[in-house]
């Protein structure tokens, strides 16, 4: 249980105020004017503030899937957090280019990361983060990979008044109908991915195509599929079947049989993590990929490697691909430091985790305080700030980062220049025109306090 009662005042804060009365001034009528310590604030306690930031270190709670169908991607995401923590604490040059006021740590305080395995299960993620808030006084929580987890952590963050900096989450709902004042998201999502890739698919494959969808049965899957349908309908693309499967399905044969008999020209696979790998491998075994073109509208980190070449010639939308380092110097710096530490080129899970974390550090530094409403209002200023994919900003109405989406096409093996050179970057699509209007997905942020 949290040490904060419903009024948001902790026993520790009461004791602090009580102690300060020792040097107080007695006013007429018996009223007391407390002699506040230097640097103390007149703001009321909220969430884990100020208890969580009173010492020389502050704690961040991360929940990522380290087991289950999204485990490979969760571990990659975690590496991005770990590198960000290390570089913020040491005042690395890359961090300073994104957050110029950062010296060593955030506001001079070292960062401590506590980690839990969410297994992509919302209940487990919430329980872990509740513990980090109550026991560790976490000043910020992060993680995701599953959008169901992200949505659940949005609600926890708003209730506990502790900022949630979302990790991987592709659902429109995360900054749509399930948005909260205490949640922010940097990465691309269903609407922006679909709006970016749809014109390229229509140009490549033509109009009036029959499409089969494979959709995981939760908020990410349903919103990405709907966004793809919405963004291709004007070109006459029609859905002939939408096969909906549970997260972690061991076998996709029944769904693929229906797809094989659907008469579709194109298979749009929205599955994620190991589900994407397995369903694509089984689609090949069933001969589906011989009948129709495969499209992955929301690219899965390590998918090309894990599917053993089945992404060759396949179009996908992604958050980041390492070869953009030729265009973006900060991406080159990130790639070099990441590869030196972990021994492989970063995938977009690690990139997203890293930049989200460093953006948070910037917002705290600019606000000059860990006080949550001040940090949130810094995001809402819509200032243009650096990222690994060029300059970006966060939209004040829904806390979604306005950022480009990268369209890639799987390279044929003969064209690969190294074992990790899986994709050709087809286009980098600016984010501004990809996003829905701020109120289109039902976002109502809620209160600061």
Secondary structure, DSSP 4 states (H G I P E B T S, - for coil): --SB-TTS-BHHHHHHHHHHGGGPEEPGGG-EE--PPTT--SSPPBTTBTGGGSSSEEEEEEEE-SSSTTHHHHHHHHHHHHHHHHHHHHT-HHHHHHSTT-SSSBTTBEEEEEEEE-TT-HHHHHHHHHHHHHHH--SEEEE-SSHHHHHHHHHHHHHHT-EEEE-S---GGGGTTT--TTEEE-S--HHHHHHHHHHHHHHHH-SS-EEEEEEESSHHHHHHHHHHHHHHGGGT-EEEEEEEE-TT-S--HHHHHHHHTTT-SEEEE---HHHHHHHHHHHHHTTHHHHSEEEESSPPTTHHHHTTTTTTT-EEEES--GGGGGT-HHHHHHHHHHHHHHSS---HHHHHHHHHHHHHHHHHHHHTS--HHHHHHHHTT---B--TTS-BEE-TTT-BEE--EEEEEEPPGGG-SSTT--EEEEEEE-SGGGSPPTTTT--------
